[in-house]
Amino acid sequence: MKKRVVYMLLCFMLCMVSIPAAAFADSETPAVPATWSDYAATAFAGGSGTEADPYQIETAEQLAKLAADINTGIVDLDHSKEYFKLTKDIDLSAHRWIPIGSGSANRSFHAFSGYFDGNDKTITGLRVDESDDHFSAGLFGNFSGYEIKNLKIKDAYVKTESGDETENAGILIGSAAQGYGMTTSVKDCSVSGIVESNSARTGGFAGDNSYGTYENCTADVKVIGAGCAGGFVGEDFKGTYKNCTAEGNVSGSWSVGGFAGVLFSESKADHCAAQGKVTASDWNAGGFAGYVEEG
């Protein structure tokens, strides 16, 4: 009799345990990872967007608003020629970051074309993965002008993949392609972390640059790339670099360099340096640049 009672109790307990497991199986299915765009603020902390009164950004949600606005593609929300200023350090570790200026440089894309002052504040926890969409990846996915300055990004992870080798990856900027009649300037900025792609132009600081000027900037980054991989910039066209440094190991297939994968057509590097191990599985490798033409 005692054995029968114990057996019945055990059966009852097993049934009770199995019921909630079946009932809640659907609700326990992992959800799609949230992005900061889902949590974008409805307003900035202050300011009107002018040089004298820049929009103030003090939270991750407000920074996400800048990205969300530009990525809508709506003209009234593109913030062209407007000014922004960080007023506090920002932690982005809670969600995946959708770049400010999404899309591919050679296809449909949106771009930041304004003035961003980091105010010597630091962004931590940046996590970007544009592998599924094959978009350019970075804090700024696409930057077409005018200025980014005084910003620090620490311990970031940026990744993308490309189906046709048109996407670019860098911690600060994926693709910096200067628009007609515009100038692009980046100065007094620093980044650290990891940048990874098996197919795109990959740089520790910027993936791809055309015409832009970089001054007093540093990258302490591990770069895992393919063709056109560099510790600071993956591929450059007529850009200028002054007092910029890259530290960290760089690996890729072809045109791999400690500072730049490719410096092409009047690219200029003045008082710049690279330090780290460079590994290329195919051809064109250099401690400073993998390939230089007319630079």
Salt bridges, closest charged atoms under 4 A:
ASP69 OD2 - LYS65 NZ 3.08
ASP69 OD2 - HIS79 NE2 2.92
GLU82 OE1 - HIS79 ND1 2.59
GLU130 OE2 - ARG96 NH1 3.61
GLU147 OE1 - LYS149 NZ 3.96
GLU147 OE2 - LYS187 NZ 3.68
ASP164 OD2 - ARG107 NE 3.96
GLU167 OE2 - ARG107 NH2 2.87
GLU235 OE1 - ARG201 NE 3.24
ASP270 OD1 - HIS271 ND1 2.61
